[in-house]
């Protein structure tokens, strides 16, 4: 019975729970856009994105989430100064199969 419950829980987990998370490599920002759905989008020319999201270069963050405004300002500053950034992806794929981000790091 324990095994049946364990297997059934595994089968009904959302795909996002099984997706990989981690840091991308540092890359230049190609585009930074505020959209009307309470989110911002950022396009990075990364060669490493640990998620299983289909679109490997597009990332998003909802404004209602903690730290979102700070991340946007960091990205905007890096874009204006031409600095490369890396983002931490949560493993969640939404919004046209873009990767959700939880942190931003600017290359020194």
C-alpha angles and dihedrals in degrees: 000000000000090000093050091052091047093050094046091050090051092050093053099045113116115255090242090066090060098046122106124254133197144096127319120218120267112276140161118266110250097182140358117192137174110215130198095245094078094265141097127222128212127189117206128179093229126166093196124052113156095201125096091230113133096228103064097182103048123081135176143192129191114233092224091065120094114269096012095122091048091051091050092052091048091051093046092050091048091049092051093048096042094241123153120241139192126206133209110232120210096210091248117127119199140131101055090337094300120153120253114230130210102181143020128211123190118213113244 
